[in-house]
């Protein structure tokens, strides 16, 4: 009894530390996801031979990059800006991965939020974290991609070609990210049939839960 009284406060302290650590990871993951889905303005300033950027950015989170003079309305400028944004998203994705398995539930929940953009980066992050408990999140994401492709077919049949093309592009993007991430995470060769992935998960989930 004496040893129990001495040990109990230690166990409680350790439990509180673990809870606080998990909460910290969750909060950090949420903050990173907010950064991921936000596209800050990209300002490409003219390269005048002097390194550096303007002293005061015109808005919060502006990304300054020195480059040869480009017309902001030109395809070259837009392509350069997208490259810069893509690099930023990849950096945020790497930070999410570095949080490890403790971040997977938060990332998985965000992956299921259909209102968020750039969720393919979240799917890839789950695969790179390597926690197979994320498989159900990715199967649901796969379902979403197939639903968009079915919606595209329906819209095309009634002549809504523009909306159909939008749904088709989104569906292909989601489908590709979901299947690639599931294959990377599980090592299984299944394609875009959710039934196969669900069957595999039902047979193997006991090893990971």
C-alpha positions in Angstrom: 0.0 0.0 0.0 2.9 2.3 0.9 4.5 1.8 -2.6 1.1 2.3 -4.2 0.6 5.7 -2.5 4.1 6.7 -3.7 3.7 5.5 -7.2 0.2 6.9 -7.9 1.2 10.6 -8.1 4.0 9.6 -10.5 1.5 7.7 -12.7 -0.9 10.6 -12.7 1.8 13.1 -13.6 3.0 10.9 -16.5 -0.6 10.6 -17.7 -1.1 14.3 -17.6 2.2 14.9 -19.5 1.1 12.4 -22.2 -2.3 14.1 -22.5 -0.7 17.5 -22.8 1.7 16.3 -25.4 -1.1 14.8 -27.5 -3.0 18.0 -27.3 0.1 20.0 -28.3 0.5 17.8 -31.4 -3.1 18.1 -32.3 -3.0 21.9 -32.0 0.2 22.1 -34.1 -1.4 19.9 -36.8 -4.5 22.1 -36.9 -2.3 25.2 -37.3 -0.3 23.6 -40.1 -3.5 22.5 -41.9 -4.8 26.1 -41.7 -1.6 27.3 -43.3 -1.8 24.6 -46.0 -5.3 25.6 -47.2 -4.4 29.3 -47.2 -2.8 30.7 -50.3 -0.8 33.8 -49.3 -0.2 36.5 -51.9 3.0 35.9 -54.0 4.8 39.1 -54.9 7.5 38.6 -57.6 9.6 41.7 -57.7 11.9 42.8 -60.5 15.5 41.6 -60.3 17.5 44.8 -60.4 20.8 43.1 -59.6 20.5 43.7 -55.8 19.6 40.9 -53.5 16.8 41.3 -51.0 13.1 42.1 -50.8 11.1 45.2 -50.1 11.0 46.4 -46.5 7.3 46.3 -46.0 5.0 43.6 -47.4 1.6 44.8 -48.7 -0.3 42.2 -46.7 0.0 39.4 -44.1 2.0 36.3 -45.1 3.1 37.8 -48.5 5.8 35.8 -50.2 8.4 37.9 -51.9 10.6 36.4 -54.6 13.1 38.2 -56.8 12.9 37.3 -60.4 13.3 38.9 -63.9 10.6 41.4 -64.6 7.3 39.7 -65.4 3.8 41.0 -66.2 1.6 39.9 -63.4 -1.1 39.0 -65.9 1.2 36.9 -67.9 1.2 33.0 -67.9 4.9 33.1 -67.0 4.1 35.1 -63.8 1.2 32.9 -62.8 3.3 29.8 -63.4 6.1 31.1 -61.3 3.7 32.1 -58.5 2.2 28.6 -58.5 5.7 27.0 -58.3 6.3 29.2 -55.2 3.0 28.2 -53.6 3.6 24.5 -54.4 7.0 24.7 -52.6 5.4 26.2 -49.6 2.7 23.5 -49.5 5.3 20.8 -49.6 7.2 22.4 -46.8 4.0 22.5 -44.7 3.3 18.9 -45.6 6.8 17.8 -44.4 6.1 19.5 -41.1 2.8 17.6 -40.7 4.6 14.3 -41.4 7.3 15.2 -38.8 4.6 15.3 -36.2 4.2 11.5 -36.5 1.3 9.2 -35.8 -0.1 11.4 -33.1 -1.2 13.9 -35.8 -2.9 11.3 -38.0 -6.4 11.6 -36.5 -6.3 15.4 -36.9 -5.0 15.1 -40.5 -7.6 12.3 -41.2 -10.5 14.5 -39.9 -9.3 17.4 -42.2 -9.1 15.0 -45.1 -12.7 14.2 -44.7 -13.7 17.9 -44.8 -15.0 18.4 -48.3 -14.9 22.2 -48.0 -11.1 22.3 -47.7 -8.7 22.7 -50.7 -5.4 20.9 -51.3 -6.5 17.8 -49.4 -4.3 15.6 -51.7 -1.3 16.9 -49.6 -3.1 15.5 -46.4 -3.6 12.1 -48.1 0.1 12.0 -49.0 1.1 13.1 -45.5 -0.9 10.2 -43.9 0.8 7.7 -46.2 4.2 9.1 -45.3 3.5 9.0 -41.6 3.0 5.3 -42.1 0.3 4.7 -39.5 -2.0 2.1 -41.0 -4.9 3.2 -38.8 -5.3 6.0 -41.4 -6.5 3.5 -44.0 -10.2 4.2 -43.3 -9.7 8.0 -43.9 -8.1 7.3 -47.3 -10.9 4.8 -48.3 -13.5 7.5 -47.6 -11.4 9.9 -49.7 -11.4 7.4 -52.5 -15.2 7.1 -52.3 -15.4 10.9 -52.6 -13.3 10.8 -55.8 -15.5 8.1 -57.4 -18.6 10.1 -56.4 -17.3 13.1 -58.2 -16.6 11.1 -61.3 -20.2 9.7 -61.3 -21.5 13.2 -60.8 -19.4 14.4 -63.8 -21.0 11.7 -66.0 -24.5 12.7 -64.9 -23.8 16.4 -65.6 -22.4 15.6 -69.0 -25.5 13.7 -70.0 -27.7 16.8 -69.3 -25.3 19.1 -71.2 -23.7 20.8 -68.2 -20.3 20.4 -69.7 -18.4 23.0 -67.7 -19.6 21.7 -64.4 -19.0 18.2 -65.6 -15.4 19.0 -66.4 -14.9 20.6 -63.0 -16.2 17.5 -61.3 -14.2 15.2 -63.5 -10.9 17.1 -62.8 -11.5 17.1 -59.0 -12.5 13.4 -59.1 -9.4 12.4 -60.9 -7.2 14.4 -58.5 -8.8 12.9 -55.5 -8.8 9.4 -56.9 -5.2 9.5 -57.9 -4.1 10.8 -54.5 -6.2 8.3 -52.6 -5.1 5.2 -54.5 -1.4 6.3 -54.5 -1.6 7.0 -50.8 -3.3 3.7 -50.0 -0.8 1.7 -52.0 2.1 3.5 -50.3 0.7 3.1 -46.8 -0.3 -0.6 -47.1 1.9 -2.0 -49.8 -1.2 -3.5 -51.4 -1.8 -3.3 -55.2 -5.5 -2.6 -55.3 -6.9 0.0 -57.6 -9.9 2.3 -57.4 -12.4 -0.2 -56.0 -13.1 0.8 -52.3 -14.6 -2.7 -51.7 -11.2 -4.3 -52.1 -9.5 -1.9 -49.7 -12.3 -2.3 -47.1 -12.0 -6.1 -47.3 -8.3 -5.9 -46.8 -8.7 -3.5 -43.8 -11.4 -5.7 -42.2 -9.1 -8.7 -42.4 -6.0 -6.9 -41.1 -7.1 -4.0 -38.9 -6.7 -6.0 -35.7 -2.9 -5.9 -36.2 -2.8 -2.1 -36.1 -5.5 -1.1 -33.6 
